[in-house]
Structures are given as structure tokens and as C-alpha cells.
Amino acid sequence: MHSARHARRRRPSFVLPLAGAALLLIAGVAVFVYGMNGGGRVPSPGATAVPATVSTAAPTPVAASATPLARSRPVRIQIPTLKVSAPVMELGKNSDGSVQVPPLNDHNLTGWYKYGPTPGQRGSSVILGHVDSYKGISVFFYIKTLRKGDPIAVTLADGAVADFTVDGVQRASKATFPTNAVYGHASYPGLRLVTCGGPFDYQTRNYLENIVVYAHLSSSVPA
């Protein structure tokens, strides 16, 4: 097992709890975004604390001027501010209609929801990642610290690189998850990163919120 490395941050040494799920309606189909960590004892303060700069409202979309890219599945995501460089797998739906999530045995693995646009296409492309597991923090543990203007790069299978700029970060209750803002149609090439965080319910052993990063395509490197 390997883990993403993060700048200026120390990895916590204690195990972390099982997170929960949020019901979503996407195109009339009931799906779930599951809390992204694995069983353990109590949550780390680092996992439940959300910066005061993170709003409960979705950020205002930025008019993207970059030309949309052709459809090509993502293979790697890089977030330089967090020193994240992680492979991207495809995620579909389970037999019960729930959205699949990356396996917990790899801390440095993300997943792209394959029934949406690929990164760089017009619309909202969604990449999910675990916040932690019982063995430690995972690839999206620190995305809540991203700020407007931070870069994100996604390499596609055809060799193109889609460069995104962060518009903002939102903390969203799982009970009122902003489905349309995250998964709904966007008029520009957008990217959404999703993980868990915020308050922790010790009875259900679930995080009560999702952390969502919104970004727009700002440039690209051709295939």
C-alpha cells in the first residue's frame, strides 16, 4: 500500500472511523455517494475540522474560455498544492444503484464517475476519493484546504492534459447534498472533487458532510 504525500502536513498516527452515505437523485436514478473511509475508532480532529474559508454554498461558476476537449477517460490527477499525484480508475454503479467507490486498500487511488463527462468535456466531470481509512489518511484528505486559483491537472488516456483552476470549496450536508451543482449539466468544462468530512456521528459512525471542490477548465495540452 502507498499513500499520497502532502506538503507541510504531518500524517496522523491513529486509525479513523467508518463513514456513511448520502442519497442522490441523478437523472431520476437513485444513487449514493458513500462516505469515503474505513472502520476504526474515533475521527481525527484533522478529519472533522473544516477551514472557516469553506462555505456551505457552492462557489460562483467562473466563465471558462478554454476549448472543451474530446472524450477520453482520465488516468491521473495531480494537485500540486497538496503534492497529490494519483491514478484514476473508472467508477460505475453497484447493483443497488449506488455509485461505486475506489477500493480502500489503496490510499492513493481516485475514481471517475464514468456516466458523466470526462475531464475537459463540456459539463461536470466528477472524481471521488477517500478521505481516510482505518490505516490512515487517503488521497483527498486535504482537498478542503484548496483555495480559489489553485491548479489541478488531469491526464487523459489519449495523452491530453486538462488543466483546471479551483473556483472554490463547499461543505455540504449529506442530507441535502447539492446533486445538481455537482452532477448536473454545466455549460462549461467543469471538474468536481468529492470526499467526506465535517461533523462525525458517533452512533452511526458516519461523517455528516461531503467536501466538494469546484473547478473549471483553464487550459489544456493537446494529445
LUMDO-820621 format. One record per residue: residue in three letters; x, y, z of N, C-alpha, C, O in turn. Coordinates in pm, whole numbers, padded with zeros to 5 digits, always signed. Example, Ala and Ser with C-alpha at 12.3 -4.5 7.8 and 13.67 -1.06 7.14 Angstrom:
<sites>
Ala+01319-00569+00780+01230-00450+00780+01320-00330+00780+01424-00332+00846;Ser+01285-00225+00708+01367-00106+00714+01290+00003+00787+01341+00114+00804;
</sites>
This chain:
<sites>
Met+00084-00120+00000+00000+00000+00000+00087+00124+00000+00191+00126+00067;His+00048+00226-00073+00123+00351-00074+00028+00465-00054-00093+00451-00076;Ser+00080+00580-00011-00004+00694+00021+00043+00817-00054+00161+00830-00087;Ala-00051+00908-00080-00013+01037-00139+00066+01116-00039+00039+01108+00081;Arg+00163+01192-00085+00240+01278+00003+00185+01417-00002+00140+01463-00107;His+00189+01485+00110+00132+01618+00118+00235+01714+00177+00308+01679+00270;Ala+00239+01834+00123+00338+01933+00167+00298+01995+00299+00181+02023+00323;Arg+00397+02017+00385+00381+02093+00508+00278+02035+00603+00223+02107+00686;Arg+00250+01904+00592+00148+01847+00676+00197+01714+00731+00264+01638+00661;Arg+00164+01685+00857+00208+01563+00922+00095+01462+00922-00019+01496+00952;Arg+00126+01338+00889+00024+01235+00883-00016+01194+01024+00071+01172+01109;Pro-00148+01183+01052-00191+01139+01183-00159+00992+01203-00153+00916+01107;Ser-00139+00952+01330-00096+00816+01358-00209+00727+01407-00187+00608+01428;Phe-00330+00783+01427-00436+00699+01478-00534+00658+01371-00545+00723+01267;Val-00606+00548+01397-00698+00494+01299-00826+00575+01299-00857+00645+01396;Leu-00901+00565+01189-01016+00651+01167-01141+00568+01138-01131+00450+01108;Pro-01260+00632+01148-01385+00558+01152-01451+00534+01017-01407+00583+00913;Leu-01558+00456+01023-01637+00427+00905-01728+00542+00873-01798+00593+00960;Ala-01728+00585+00747-01813+00696+00707-01941+00645+00645-01956+00525+00621;Gly-02036+00738+00618-02169+00699+00576-02198+00725+00431-02107+00731+00348;Ala-02327+00741+00398-02369+00754+00260-02474+00861+00248-02543+00894+00345;Ala-02487+00917+00128-02588+01020+00102-02666+00982-00022-02607+00951-00126;Leu-02798+00986-00013-02882+00954-00127-02885+01071-00223-02907+01185-00182;Leu-02865+01042-00351-02871+01144-00455-02970+01100-00561-02997+00981-00577;Leu-03024+01195-00633-03107+01166-00749-03039+01225-00870-03030+01347-00884;Ile-02992+01139-00958-02923+01184-01079-02999+01129-01198-03009+01007-01217;Ala-03052+01219-01277-03131+01180-01395-03242+01084-01356-03273+00990-01430;Gly-03302+01108-01239-03414+01027-01195-03375+00893-01137-03462+00813-01103;Val-03246+00865-01125-03200+00738-01072-03144+00759-00932-03063+00850-00911;Ala-03186+00677-00837-03136+00690-00700-02997+00629-00692-02978+00511-00721;Val-02899+00710-00653-02763+00662-00635-02711+00714-00502-02777+00795-00436;Phe-02595+00668-00463-02540+00709-00335-02396+00754-00351-02320+00700-00432;Val-02359+00854-00274-02217+00887-00257-02181+00839-00118-02226+00895-00018;Tyr-02102+00737-00112-02067+00680+00017-01957+00759+00085-01868+00814+00019;Gly-01963+00764+00216-01856+00824+00294-01728+00749+00266-01727+00626+00262;Met-01622+00822+00247-01502+00760+00194-01394+00740+00297-01290+00806+00294;Asn-01420+00649+00389-01312+00598+00472-01352+00467+00533-01465+00422+00511;Gly-01266+00405+00608-01292+00271+00657-01301+00263+00807-01271+00361+00876;Gly-01342+00148+00860-01371+00131+01002-01252+00157+01092-01137+00134+01052;Gly-01278+00204+01211-01175+00232+01308-01235+00276+01439-01341+00226+01476;Arg-01173+00368+01511-01219+00405+01643-01286+00540+01643-01409+00547+01631;Val-01212+00646+01655-01271+00780+01660-01209+00866+01550-01096+00840+01508;Pro-01280+00968+01504-01225+01051+01396-01112+01141+01445-01111+01186+01560;Ser-01019+01165+01357-00912+01259+01386-00967+01401+01381-01052+01431+01297;Pro-00920+01490+01468-00961+01631+01457-00932+01688+01320-01003+01777+01272;Gly-00828+01638+01257-00796+01685+01123-00898+01644+01020-00915+01710+00918;Ala-00969+01533+01047-01068+01486+00952-01200+01561+00967-01271+01581+00868;Thr-01234+01601+01087-01363+01666+01111-01356+01818+01102-01458+01883+01078;Ala-01237+01874+01122-01223+02020+01116-01224+02068+00972-01151+02015+00888;Val-01307+02168+00944-01316+02225+00810-01277+02372+00819-01328+02443+00905;Pro-01188+02420+00732-01145+02561+00738-01263+02657+00731-01362+02630+00664;Ala-01251+02767+00801-01357+02867+00803-01381+02927+00665-01487+02984+00639;Thr-01285+02915+00578-01298+02969+00442-01390+02884+00355-01430+02928+00247;Val-01424+02763+00400-01509+02673+00321-01655+02706+00349-01700+02699+00463;Ser-01727+02743+00245-01866+02787+00258-01963+02670+00243-01928+02566+00188;Thr-02085+02690+00293-02190+02591+00271-02259+02613+00137-02343+02533+00096;Ala-02225+02720+00070-02282+02749-00062-02182+02713-00171-02061+02725-00153;Ala-02235+02670-00284-02147+02640-00397-02087+02770-00449-02154+02873-00450;Pro-01960+02768-00491-01897+02890-00542-01960+02936-00673-02019+02856-00745;Thr-01946+03062-00702-01995+03117-00828-01912+03062-00943-01790+03074-00942;Pro-01977+03003-01043-01901+02948-01157-01820+03057-01227-01864+03172-01238;Val-01702+03020-01274-01618+03111-01349-01634+03081-01497-01627+02966-01538;Ala-01656+03183-01576-01672+03164-01720-01543+03107-01779-01440+03175-01781;Ala-01549+02984-01825-01431+02919-01880-01416+02953-02027-01511+02940-02105;Ser-01297+02996-02065-01273+03033-02205-01200+02924-02282-01188+02932-02404;Ala-01151+02822-02210-01076+02716-02277-01168+02630-02364-01284+02608-02330;Thr-01114+02583-02474-01190+02498-02565-01209+02360-02504-01113+02299-02458;Pro-01332+02308-02504-01355+02173-02449-01274+02068-02522-01243+02083-02641;Leu-01241+01962-02452-01163+01852-02508-01254+01740-02555-01372+01734-02519;Ala-01198+01651-02638-01271+01532-02681-01281+01434-02563-01203+01441-02468;Arg-01377+01346-02570-01396+01250-02462-01280+01151-02458-01247+01088-02558;Ser-01220+01140-02342-01111+01046-02317-01103+01024-02167-01099+01121-02091;Arg-01101+00900-02124-01108+00871-01980-00983+00924-01909-00873+00920-01964;Pro-01000+00972-01787-00886+01021-01709-00804+00906-01653-00859+00802-01615;Val-00672+00924-01648-00585+00820-01594-00503+00868-01474-00454+00786-01396;Arg-00488+01000-01457-00412+01051-01342-00457+01192-01308-00486+01273-01397;Ile-00464+01220-01179-00495+01355-01131-00378+01405-01048-00322+01332-00967;Gln-00343+01531-01069-00234+01595-00995-00284+01725-00933-00346+01807-01001;Ile-00257+01742-00804-00292+01864-00731-00163+01916-00670-00128+01878-00558;Pro-00091+02002-00742+00043+02044-00697+00047+02103-00556+00140+02077-00481;Thr-00055+02183-00520-00057+02246-00388-00049+02143-00276+00009+02169-00171;Leu-00109+02025-00298-00114+01920-00197-00013+01809-00222-00008+01711-00149;Lys+00068+01825-00328+00162+01721-00369+00091+01588-00392+00142+01482-00356;Val-00025+01594-00451-00102+01475-00486-00075+01439-00631-00084+01524-00719;Ser-00044+01314-00655-00036+01258-00789-00092+01117-00779-00028+01028-00725;Ala-00212+01098-00832-00282+00973-00807-00344+00918-00935-00391+00994-01019;Pro-00343+00785-00950-00412+00724-01062-00563+00738-01048-00615+00754-00937;Val-00632+00731-01160-00779+00743-01162-00836+00616-01225-00800+00579-01337;Met-00926+00550-01152-00996+00434-01205-01137+00475-01247-01183+00583-01212;Glu-01205+00389-01321-01343+00415-01360-01438+00365-01252-01417+00257-01195;Leu-01542+00443-01224-01645+00404-01128-01779+00402-01198-01815+00495-01270;Gly-01853+00297-01176-01988+00288-01229-02088+00286-01116-02077+00362-01020;Lys-02186+00198-01127-02286+00182-01022-02291+00037-00977-02268-00055-01056;Asn-02321+00018-00849-02343-00114-00797-02483-00161-00837-02562-00084-00893;Ser-02513-00287-00809-02642-00344-00849-02760-00274-00783-02872-00279-00834;Asp-02736-00209-00669-02844-00139-00599-02857+00006-00645-02937+00082-00589;Gly-02780+00045-00745-02786+00182-00796-02690+00277-00728-02683+00393-00767;Ser-02616+00231-00629-02522+00318-00560-02396+00337-00643-02356+00249-00719;Val-02335+00454-00629-02211+00483-00700-02097+00403-00639-02080+00401-00517;Gln-02020+00338-00723-01903+00267-00674-01800+00365-00620-01798+00482-00659;Val-01714+00319-00531-01604+00400-00480-01474+00322-00496-01477+00199-00507;Pro-01360+00391-00497-01233+00319-00510-01212+00225-00392-01264+00250-00283;Pro-01139+00116-00411-01111+00025-00300-01029+00093-00191-00946+00180-00219;Leu-01055+00053-00068-00988+00116+00047-00844+00071+00065-00769+00132+00141;Asn-00804-00036-00003-00670-00089+00022-00561-00012-00050-00444-00048-00043;Asp-00599+00095-00120-00500+00181-00186-00532+00325-00151-00630+00381-00201;His-00452+00385-00065-00476+00522-00019-00461+00625-00129-00514+00736-00118;Asn-00389+00591-00234-00357+00689-00337-00429+00658-00467-00369+00659-00575;Leu-00560+00630-00457-00638+00595-00574-00767+00675-00575-00835+00685-00473;Thr-00800+00733-00690-00924+00807-00706-01011+00738-00810-00967+00645-00877;Gly-01135+00784-00823-01224+00723-00920-01309+00826-00992-01361+00919-00931;Trp-01322+00809-01123-01404+00897-01207-01538+00832-01233-01544+00715-01270;Tyr-01647+00909-01213-01781+00859-01240-01802+00854-01390-01819+00957-01456;Lys-01801+00731-01445-01791+00713-01590-01918+00746-01667-01915+00753-01790;Tyr-02029+00766-01598-02152+00801-01667-02169+00952-01684-02272+00999-01732;Gly-02068+01026-01645-02066+01170-01668-01959+01206-01769-01895+01117-01825;Pro-01940+01335-01795-01837+01378-01890-01697+01339-01840-01674+01324-01720;Thr-01605+01324-01934-01465+01309-01895-01408+01448-01868-01460+01546-01922;Pro-01303+01459-01785-01246+01590-01755-01205+01664-01882-01130+01612-01965;Gly-01255+01787-01896-01226+01867-02014-01341+01872-02112-01348+01963-02194;Gln-01431+01774-02105-01553+01783-02185-01646+01888-02125-01633+01923-02007;Arg-01739+01936-02203-01838+02029-02150-01928+01955-02051-01979+01846-02081;Gly-01948+02013-01936-02029+01951-01833-01949+01929-01706-01833+01969-01697;Ser-02012+01865-01608-01949+01842-01478-01889+01702-01471-01963+01603-01469;Ser-01758+01694-01468-01689+01567-01453-01658+01548-01304-01609+01639-01238;Val-01688+01429-01252-01677+01406-01107-01572+01301-01077-01574+01191-01132;Ile-01479+01336-00988-01377+01242-00939-01392+01231-00789-01392+01331-00717;Leu-01404+01108-00740-01422+01081-00598-01296+01021-00539-01222+00951-00607;Gly-01271+01049-00411-01155+00993-00343-01182+00977-00195-01262+01052-00138;His-01117+00882-00134-01133+00860+00010-01065+00970+00090-00963+01025+00049;Val-01124+01002+00204-01061+01097+00296-00963+01024+00387-00860+01079+00423;Asp-00995+00899+00425-00909+00820+00512-00962+00678+00520-01066+00646+00462;Ser-00890+00594+00591-00937+00460+00624-00880+00427+00762-00814+00510+00824;Tyr-00906+00307+00807-00856+00269+00940-00704+00265+00946-00647+00257+01054;Lys-00638+00270+00831-00492+00266+00829-00429+00403+00811-00306+00414+00809;Gly-00510+00508+00799-00451+00642+00786-00524+00727+00684-00628+00689+00632;Ile-00466+00843+00657-00529+00937+00565-00516+00889+00421-00427+00811+00387;Ser-00608+00937+00338-00609+00898+00197-00597+01020+00107-00580+01133+00154;Val-00605+00997-00022-00564+01092-00123-00637+01226-00117-00577+01329-00148;Phe-00765+01228-00078-00841+01354-00077-00856+01412+00064-00944+01495+00087;Phe-00772+01370+00157-00782+01418+00295-00773+01570+00303-00842+01631+00385;Tyr-00689+01631+00221-00662+01774+00233-00729+01861+00127-00698+01979+00118;Ile-00821+01806+00047-00879+01891-00058-00961+02005+00001-00986+02105-00067;Lys-01004+01993+00125-01079+02101+00190-00994+02226+00209-01048+02334+00233;Thr-00862+02214+00197-00772+02328+00215-00741+02400+00084-00670+02500+00084;Leu-00793+02350-00026-00769+02416-00155-00835+02553-00157-00938+02575-00093;Arg-00775+02644-00231-00825+02781-00241-00854+02817-00386-00802+02755-00479;Lys-00936+02917-00404-00964+02967-00538-00834+03002-00608-00748+03071-00553;Gly-00820+02954-00731-00698+02980-00809-00599+02867-00807-00507+02865-00890;Asp-00613+02770-00715-00520+02656-00712-00538+02570-00837-00649+02555-00887;Pro-00427+02514-00889-00435+02433-01012-00461+02285-00985-00420+02231-00882;Ile-00528+02222-01079-00549+02077-01080-00526+02032-01224-00578+02094-01317;Ala-00449+01927-01243-00424+01875-01377-00472+01731-01386-00447+01650-01297;Val-00542+01699-01495-00589+01563-01517-00535+01513-01651-00562+01573-01755;Thr-00460+01404-01647-00407+01344-01768-00508+01243-01822-00563+01162-01747;Leu-00532+01249-01952-00631+01163-02016-00564+01049-02091-00444+01054-02121;Ala-00642+00946-02121-00588+00827-02185-00531+00855-02323-00440+00785-02368;Asp-00583+00959-02391-00532+00990-02524-00405+01075-02520-00352+01112-02625;Gly-00356+01107-02399-00233+01183-02384-00253+01330-02358-00158+01400-02323;Ala-00375+01379-02375-00402+01520-02346-00400+01544-02195-00423+01452-02116;Val-00373+01667-02156-00376+01707-02016-00474+01823-02002-00461+01926-02068;Ala-00573+01805-01915-00672+01908-01889-00632+01983-01763-00623+01924-01655;Asp-00607+02113-01776-00565+02196-01663-00686+02273-01610-00750+02349-01683;Phe-00714+02254-01482-00828+02318-01418-00781+02419-01314-00670+02408-01260;Thr-00866+02517-01287-00842+02615-01181-00956+02607-01082-01073+02609-01121;Val-00923+02599-00955-01024+02586-00850-01107+02714-00840-01052+02824-00836;Asp-01239+02698-00836-01331+02811-00815-01365+02828-00668-01393+02940-00623;Gly-01363+02719-00593-01395+02726-00451-01425+02588-00396-01428+02489-00469;Val-01447+02583-00265-01474+02458-00194-01602+02474-00114-01627+02578-00054;Gln-01682+02369-00113-01809+02371-00042-01816+02256+00058-01770+02145+00030;Arg-01874+02283+00175-01909+02176+00268-02059+02158+00257-02135+02254+00268;Ala-02103+02035+00235-02244+02010+00208-02295+01897+00295-02234+01790+00302;Ser-02407+01920+00361-02471+01815+00438-02511+01701+00347-02563+01724+00238;Lys-02487+01578+00391-02528+01464+00309-02680+01457+00296-02732+01401+00200;Ala-02751+01513+00394-02897+01511+00390-02952+01603+00281-03063+01583+00233;Thr-02874+01703+00244-02918+01798+00140-02806+01816+00037-02772+01929+00001;Phe-02751+01706-00008-02638+01711-00100-02676+01788-00227-02784+01766-00282;Pro-02587+01879-00276-02617+01961-00395-02599+01883-00525-02505+01909-00601;Thr-02688+01789-00548-02675+01698-00661-02662+01771-00795-02574+01738-00875;Asn-02749+01868-00818-02746+01938-00947-02616+02013-00969-02562+02013-01079;Ala-02565+02077-00862-02441+02154-00875-02322+02063-00901-02228+02102-00970;Val-02326+01941-00846-02212+01850-00858-02223+01765-00984-02129+01758-01063;Tyr-02336+01700-01003-02352+01605-01113-02432+01660-01231-02430+01602-01339;Gly-02501+01771-01210-02587+01823-01315-02510+01883-01431-02388+01901-01424;His-02582+01914-01537-02519+01968-01657-02461+02107-01630-02525+02191-01567;Ala-02340+02129-01677-02277+02261-01672-02252+02306-01815-02226+02224-01903;Ser-02259+02435-01838-02242+02488-01973-02095+02501-02012-02064+02538-02125;Tyr-02007+02470-01921-01863+02482-01943-01795+02353-01897-01858+02274-01826;Pro-01669+02328-01935-01598+02211-01887-01561+02229-01738-01473+02308-01705;Gly-01629+02155-01652-01606+02168-01508-01556+02039-01446-01573+01931-01503;Leu-01496+02051-01331-01446+01936-01255-01495+01948-01113-01493+02056-01055;Arg-01539+01836-01055-01582+01830-00916-01505+01719-00846-01501+01606-00894;Leu-01443+01751-00734-01377+01651-00649-01463+01633-00525-01506+01731-00465;Val-01489+01508-00486-01580+01481-00374-01516+01385-00276-01459+01283-00314;Thr-01528+01419-00146-01487+01328-00039-01576+01355+00082-01674+01429+00071;Cys-01543+01296+00196-01621+01316+00318-01547+01406+00416-01428+01432+00399;Gly-01618+01452+00518-01556+01534+00622-01662+01596+00710-01778+01556+00709;Gly-01619+01694+00787-01712+01764+00875-01748+01684+00998-01675+01593+01036;Pro-01860+01718+01063-01900+01653+01188-01913+01502+01172-01940+01451+01063;Phe-01892+01433+01283-01896+01287+01283-02003+01239+01380-02008+01284+01494;Asp-02088+01149+01335-02193+01090+01418-02139+00962+01481-02114+00864+01411;Tyr-02119+00964+01611-02058+00850+01679-02153+00731+01690-02108+00618+01708;Gln-02283+00754+01678-02378+00643+01685-02383+00566+01554-02378+00443+01553;Thr-02392+00639+01445-02396+00572+01314-02257+00554+01255-02241+00485+01155;Arg-02157+00616+01316-02017+00612+01271-02005+00664+01128-01939+00605+01043;Asn-02073+00778+01105-02073+00840+00973-02028+00984+00980-02061+01056+01075;Tyr-01953+01028+00880-01937+01171+00859-02071+01224+00809-02142+01156+00735;Leu-02105+01345+00849-02235+01401+00815-02230+01494+00694-02334+01541+00647;Glu-02110+01521+00644-02096+01614+00532-02008+01557+00423-01931+01463+00444;Asn-02021+01616+00306-01926+01594+00198-01849+01724+00173-01902+01833+00193;Ile-01727+01710+00129-01645+01823+00086-01639+01817-00066-01602+01714-00123;Val-01675+01927-00131-01679+01932-00277-01591+02047-00327-01607+02161-00285;Val-01499+02015-00415-01415+02116-00480-01471+02139-00621-01495+02044-00695;Tyr-01491+02266-00656-01540+02305-00788-01425+02369-00865-01350+02450-00811;Ala-01411+02330-00992-01305+02387-01075-01353+02397-01220-01447+02328-01260;His-01286+02483-01297-01319+02498-01439-01194+02476-01523-01082+02498-01476;Leu-01214+02434-01646-01102+02412-01739-01043+02548-01776-01114+02636-01825;Ser-00913+02564-01752-00848+02692-01781-00753+02685-01900-00726+02786-01965;Ser-00702+02564-01929-00616+02545-02045-00600+02394-02066-00650+02314-01987;Ser-00530+02357-02171-00508+02216-02195-00383+02196-02280-00340+02286-02352;Val-00327+02077-02269-00214+02036-02353-00268+01929-02448-00319+01827-02401;Pro-00258+01949-02578-00316+01854-02674-00254+01716-02664-00142+01700-02616;Ala-00328+01618-02711-00277+01480-02715-00161+01470-02812-00105+01362-02830;
</sites>
